[in-house]
Amino acid sequence: MQLRPISYLFTISYFGARYKGWAIQKGQPTIQGKIERVLRYVLGHEDFTIIGGSRTDSGVSCKQGYFQIFLKVEVDWQELIPTLNENLGGEILIHGVKQVDRSFNLIQEIQKKTYLYFFARKADHAFSSSFVVPVFKDLRLDQMNLAAKAFEGSYDFKAFCTPSDTKSNFTRTINFADIRLEKGLGIDFFQDKIYCFEVEGEGFLHHQVRKMMRAIWYVGAGEWSLEEIQNRLSNPDSDWEKIPAAPAYGLFLWETRLK
């Protein structure tokens, strides 16, 4: 018997710099924790369950994502969204909501995700650190692009993630990966060229995009050859030196596309 037969799908965005990721952690500020706390306050009860479309890492932001809520009764969300957003404080925003069938499964309905990572060779102003990671190295765009393209396809990414004891399948498919010069950020206090790593896939492992980014920097700076990436993809279970994850604040879940 289904105890909460009413379901709604919310579209959201959030600036993740001050949060320890999406998932609830005891004693830590998280996106899910803040949303649930505000929902309890606005609804006046806690008889609901929510699930997120992506478990983003600590410090990672989201331009377009989803969460699904299950309740026992219908709610007029159009009247409540302004109050929800006011109490969410601006760092988390609800953009829309629609009722979905109880059989709708958000996780299964996600077709692909697109992440963007913004970085530059140096920092011109401390304020830029909200969005753009300074690498402090000379980087070759052509070599970084070759490195990005090496990730396209289906591979075991065990050497490019933080493995979990509960996970045994590390194969993921990258549909598209590219490095480009970014012209549309409009950050006046950032004078250096801003690069963007765009990667699209059906799903990603813990720290996968950030470790891919670090590997691309290594190739762009001439510290790695392209074969270093190819070898790790071909032999994921070898005793490779661990790759540090690139800083979280340059990473954005840019788009979540549903079926």
C-alpha positions in Angstrom: 0.0 0.0 0.0 1.4 3.4 -1.1 1.3 5.7 1.9 2.2 8.9 -0.1 0.5 8.6 -3.5 0.8 12.3 -4.5 4.0 13.3 -6.3 5.4 16.6 -7.7 8.5 17.4 -9.7 10.4 20.6 -8.9 13.0 22.4 -11.1 15.7 24.0 -9.0 19.1 25.8 -9.1 21.6 26.4 -6.3 24.9 28.0 -5.5 26.7 25.2 -3.6 29.8 27.0 -2.2 28.5 27.0 1.4 26.9 23.6 1.3 28.4 20.1 1.8 26.7 18.7 -1.3 23.2 17.5 -1.9 22.7 14.6 0.4 21.9 15.1 4.1 24.9 14.7 6.5 24.5 14.9 10.2 25.6 18.3 11.5 26.5 19.7 8.1 24.7 22.2 5.8 23.4 20.4 2.7 21.1 21.3 -0.2 18.6 18.5 0.7 18.7 19.4 4.3 17.9 23.0 3.7 15.0 22.2 1.3 13.5 19.7 3.7 13.8 22.2 6.6 12.0 24.9 4.6 9.3 22.5 3.4 8.6 21.4 7.0 8.2 25.1 8.0 6.0 26.1 5.0 3.8 23.0 4.9 3.5 22.8 8.7 4.3 19.1 8.8 7.0 16.6 7.8 4.8 13.9 6.3 6.7 13.9 2.9 9.7 12.3 1.2 12.0 13.9 -1.4 14.6 12.5 -3.7 17.1 14.5 -5.8 18.0 14.0 -9.4 21.8 14.4 -8.6 23.9 13.9 -5.5 26.3 16.8 -6.2 29.6 17.0 -4.3 30.4 19.5 -1.5 30.8 23.0 -3.0 29.4 22.1 -6.5 26.6 24.3 -7.9 23.6 23.5 -10.1 22.1 25.7 -12.8 19.3 23.3 -13.7 18.3 20.3 -11.7 15.3 18.5 -10.2 13.9 17.0 -7.0 10.7 14.9 -6.5 8.4 15.0 -3.5 5.9 12.5 -2.3 2.9 13.5 -0.1 -0.5 12.1 1.0 -2.5 15.1 -0.2 -2.4 17.6 -3.1 -0.8 21.0 -2.5 -1.3 24.3 -4.4 2.4 25.0 -4.9 1.9 28.1 -7.1 0.8 30.0 -4.0 3.7 28.5 -1.9 6.7 28.9 -4.2 7.3 32.6 -3.3 7.3 31.7 0.4 9.6 28.7 -0.2 12.1 30.8 -2.2 12.0 33.5 0.5 12.9 31.0 3.2 15.5 29.2 1.0 17.4 32.5 1.1 18.4 32.9 -2.5 21.2 30.4 -2.7 18.6 27.8 -3.5 15.8 28.6 -5.9 12.7 26.8 -7.0 11.9 27.7 -10.7 8.9 25.5 -11.4 6.8 22.5 -10.3 4.3 20.1 -11.9 2.4 17.1 -10.6 3.6 13.8 -11.9 2.2 10.3 -11.7 3.2 8.3 -8.6 4.9 5.8 -11.0 7.3 8.5 -12.2 10.8 7.7 -11.0 13.1 10.7 -11.3 16.3 8.7 -11.2 15.2 6.4 -14.0 13.8 9.4 -16.1 17.2 11.2 -16.3 18.5 10.8 -19.8 21.7 12.8 -19.6 23.6 15.4 -17.5 25.8 18.2 -18.7 28.5 19.6 -16.4 30.6 22.7 -17.0 33.9 23.5 -15.2 35.3 27.0 -15.4 39.0 27.7 -15.0 41.8 30.0 -16.0 45.6 30.1 -15.9 45.7 32.7 -13.1 43.6 34.8 -10.8 43.1 38.5 -11.4 40.8 39.1 -8.5 39.7 37.2 -5.4 36.0 37.6 -6.2 36.5 35.4 -9.3 37.0 32.4 -7.0 33.3 32.1 -6.7 33.1 30.6 -10.2 36.5 30.2 -11.8 39.4 28.1 -10.6 42.9 29.5 -11.2 45.3 26.8 -12.3 48.5 28.9 -12.1 50.0 27.1 -15.0 50.6 27.7 -18.7 48.0 25.6 -20.5 47.8 24.5 -24.2 44.2 24.6 -25.4 44.9 22.1 -28.3 46.4 19.5 -25.9 43.6 19.9 -23.4 41.1 19.3 -26.1 42.8 16.1 -27.1 42.8 15.0 -23.5 39.1 15.8 -23.2 38.2 13.8 -26.3 40.1 10.8 -25.0 37.3 10.4 -22.4 34.5 10.1 -25.0 33.0 6.7 -25.2 32.2 3.9 -22.6 35.0 3.1 -20.2 35.7 1.8 -16.7 36.4 5.1 -14.8 37.7 3.5 -11.7 41.0 5.3 -12.1 39.2 8.6 -12.5 36.8 8.6 -9.5 36.8 8.1 -5.7 35.7 4.4 -5.5 33.1 3.3 -2.9 33.0 -0.1 -1.2 29.3 -0.2 -2.1 29.8 0.2 -5.8 31.1 -2.5 -8.2 30.3 -1.1 -11.6 32.5 1.8 -12.6 31.6 1.9 -16.3 30.2 5.1 -17.6 29.5 6.6 -21.0 30.7 10.1 -22.0 28.8 11.4 -25.0 30.7 14.6 -25.4 33.8 16.3 -23.8 35.3 19.5 -25.0 37.5 22.4 -23.8 36.7 25.9 -25.1 37.4 29.6 -24.4 34.4 31.0 -22.6 33.1 34.4 -23.6 29.8 34.6 -21.9 30.5 34.8 -18.1 30.6 38.6 -18.0 32.9 38.8 -15.0 34.5 42.2 -15.3 37.1 41.7 -12.6 38.5 38.6 -14.4 41.0 39.7 -17.1 42.6 36.4 -18.0 41.1 34.0 -20.5 38.4 31.8 -19.0 38.3 28.2 -20.2 35.3 25.9 -20.0 35.4 22.1 -19.8 32.0 20.7 -20.9 31.2 17.1 -20.4 27.9 15.3 -21.1 27.0 11.8 -20.0 24.3 9.5 -18.7 25.7 9.5 -15.2 28.9 10.2 -13.3 30.8 8.6 -10.4 32.0 10.3 -7.2 34.6 13.0 -8.1 34.7 11.7 -11.7 34.4 15.1 -13.5 36.8 16.8 -11.1 39.4 14.1 -11.6 39.0 14.2 -15.3 39.5 18.0 -15.1 42.8 17.5 -13.2 44.0 15.0 -15.7 43.2 17.4 -18.6 45.3 20.1 -16.8 48.2 17.7 -16.5 48.2 17.2 -20.2 47.6 20.9 -21.0 50.6 21.8 -18.8 52.8 19.2 -20.4 53.1 17.1 -17.2 51.3 14.1 -18.7 51.3 12.7 -22.2 47.9 11.8 -23.7 48.9 8.1 -23.2 48.6 8.6 -19.4 44.9 9.0 -19.7 44.5 6.3 -22.3 46.5 3.8 -20.2 44.3 4.5 -17.1 41.1 4.0 -19.1 42.5 0.7 -20.7 43.8 -0.7 -17.4 41.6 0.8 -14.6 42.5 -1.8 -12.0 46.3 -1.2 -12.1 48.0 0.4 -9.1 47.8 4.0 -10.4 48.8 7.0 -8.3 45.6 8.7 -7.2 44.6 11.8 -9.1 43.5 14.7 -6.8 40.1 16.0 -7.5 40.0 19.5 -9.0 38.5 22.2 -6.7 34.7 21.9 -6.4 33.8 25.6 -6.8 34.5 25.7 -10.6 32.0 22.8 -11.3 28.4 23.3 -12.2 25.7 20.8 -13.0 24.5 22.9 -16.0 21.7 20.8 -17.4 19.7 17.7 -16.5 17.7 16.3 -19.4 14.7 14.0 -18.8 13.4 11.4 -21.2 
